[in-house]
Amino acid sequence: MIYEPHDYQKYAINFIKENPIAAVLLDMGLGKTSITLTAINDLLFDSFDVRKVLVIAPLRVARDTWTAEVDKWDHLRHLICSVAVGTEAKRKAALEKKAHIYIINRENVSWLIEDSGIPFDFDMVVIDELSSFKNGKAKRFKSLMKVRPFVKRIVGLTGTPAGNGLMDLWAEFRVLDMGKRLGRFISNYRLNYFTPDKRNGQIVYSYKPLPFAEQAIYDAISDITISMKSTDHLKMPELVSTAYPAVMSDAETQTYEDFKSEYVMKLGKDKEITAANAAALSGKLSQMANGAIYDDSGESIRIHDRKLDALEDIIEAANGKPLLVAYWFKHDLTRISERLQKLHIPFSRLDDAASIRRWNNGEFPVALIHPASAGHGLNLQSGGSAIVWFGLTWSLELYQQTIARLWRQGQTSETVVVQHIVTKGTIDERIMKALSKKEHTQTALIDAVKADLKI
């Protein structure tokens, strides 16, 4: 296929070529892989600025997406890619193969640098999903920082740079510019831009940005950063977001409230469920809001069927229109599957290439997906235009990426509908508010470093 880039794609390609350090914040559906590959191609064969490129990506994207893009476009067909995933023997063989681009999943970055025995002689590194390096204490971050001074060019790609707030940006930009813009140490970054929020004496649990922080941070990174939203450059379908209430009975509500206040739920005379701390309590309350909870031995205990009833109503109202249902806990999957079987509704869990192909071919009306496996690179827009959140997630990144499987370029429907089943009076309502607040921070970051396309 002949590659005819849009103006925004030409701009992004040139930005990567002209900036040895580039943070490219491309919204879902804008073609970040083809943009980056085109820039790499020019750097390899036109300007001869690089000779050996390493791409670090999520596993599924590393295995499938980058090579598929090379095969898709005529101008990239001569590029030789070697995918280093799988067993250690397969990874070593792939890395020893003669190629232009070597692609590895992010989980194996430390192995490559620390344990493989293969010299790290890449002069260009591309991090597909820069948000994978938001944790400065993670092993993959520390390993990459060891070899970062030897890398001549680096590109960070993501659509969700501040998925959990501005604090994430320090590690992401530290790995790009080695601390030039936001500082070499997270402690200084906190001191310069944040103030303690929740704390217990000298122990600080969270920080909030100082009044000037957002704009100051954006200004600091603006010279190496461009940002583009799909809604600015593509004719995207309208995105409609709604909440579908699930209401517990008085007894179910009391059980929830008792557990919330006491961290303990009594089950009969000699059995109970406990939450060790506030974080564990949050998970337990999310389970209860969904309708079941794991006891201390790992057994699932039913609390209510309110969300299942709501999902049944939504499916009935859809009247055969395909629905993508996002679940969070394993007992969600089990209970949803049992209800769909009882209703004789064909469904499949989207967990492999065959099930994804069948969904996109319209072979079943309901598909079940976990946000962690729905992530980057999956194209599901051919199978439907409606998603139902049975179980909510605190992660803005997973939330946005899951929705983007349907709300993306190539979606033929004029509207993509996102329905959230929210159990009233529960932690579900707090999660929805938290996602909304993080969305504000995310949107502010994207807007602040938007690319000027007057080229």
JODA-V885746 format. One record per helix or strand of 2 or more residues. SS is the DSSP state (2 for helix, 1 for strand). FROM is the first residue (numbers start at 1). LEN is the number of residues. If there is no record, write none. Layout:
ss=SS from=FROM len=LEN
ss=SS from=FROM len=LEN
This chain:
ss=2 from=7 len=12
ss=1 from=21 len=6
ss=2 from=32 len=14
ss=1 from=53 len=5
ss=2 from=59 len=14
ss=2 from=74 len=3
ss=1 from=81 len=4
ss=2 from=88 len=9
ss=1 from=101 len=5
ss=2 from=106 len=10
ss=1 from=124 len=5
ss=2 from=130 len=4
ss=2 from=139 len=10
ss=1 from=153 len=6
ss=2 from=166 len=12
ss=2 from=186 len=8
ss=1 from=194 len=3
ss=1 from=199 len=2
ss=1 from=203 len=2
ss=1 from=207 len=3
ss=2 from=213 len=12
ss=1 from=225 len=4
ss=2 from=230 len=4
ss=1 from=238 len=9
ss=2 from=250 len=13
ss=1 from=264 len=4
ss=1 from=271 len=4
ss=2 from=278 len=13
ss=1 from=292 len=3
ss=1 from=300 len=3
ss=2 from=306 len=13
ss=1 from=323 len=5
ss=2 from=330 len=13
ss=1 from=347 len=3
ss=2 from=353 len=8
ss=1 from=366 len=5
ss=2 from=371 len=3
ss=1 from=386 len=4
ss=2 from=396 len=8
ss=1 from=415 len=9
ss=2 from=427 len=22
